[in-house]
Amino acid sequence: MTLSVAFNNPYLLGFDHIERLLERSAKSEGYPPYNIEHLTEDRLRITLAVAGFRPQDLSVTIEDNQLVIRGRQAEPEEKNFLHRGIAARQFQRSFVLADGIDVIGAELKNGLLAIELERPKQTNVVRTIPIRSDVVQPSGGTNNKKE
């Protein structure tokens, strides 16, 4: 699927950054799994399954309109595994944020990292743009005709 066709439309001016954001968000790994909930009209929650991670193993940052969640577990020291099915695995999961989205907070509880987001209320703004012209307007007070 080629996205650049839609963004070459002459009616979409200045949206080339959206194409880059879409390409960035398409490069996504499947770990850790996550949910996105619509809580209210202007609030969202992203929940990531991060079992085994402690708060100090996780970081939540905003980088260039992207919410970036990173996790890094230290390898367990001096353990002798008969079977190792739970790997100490690092990850990075990113979400592109629209302008104005605020991250309210993050909470780690029962192996789930919940990040609360608030979306700004949409307001319709109508602005009139004055039109300049180099044409001189006739003065409206006098009549220059001679009788």
Number of C-alpha atoms within 10 A of each C-alpha: 4 6 11 11 8 10 17 12 10 7 8 10 9 8 12 12 10 11 14 13 15 12 12 14 14 9 8 12 11 8 14 16 11 16 10 13 12 11 12 10 10 13 17 19 21 17 20 20 17 20 14 14 20 14 11 9 13 18 13 17 12 15 11 9 14 17 16 16 18 14 20 16 16 10 10 9 6 6 7 8 7 6 6 8 7 8 10 14 14 15 15 16 20 19 16 16 18 11 9 11 16 15 19 12 12 16 12 18 12 10 13 17 22 19 20 19 20 18 17 14 10 7 6 6 6 6 6 6 6 6 5 6 7 5 6 6 7 7 7 6 6 7 7 6 5 4 3
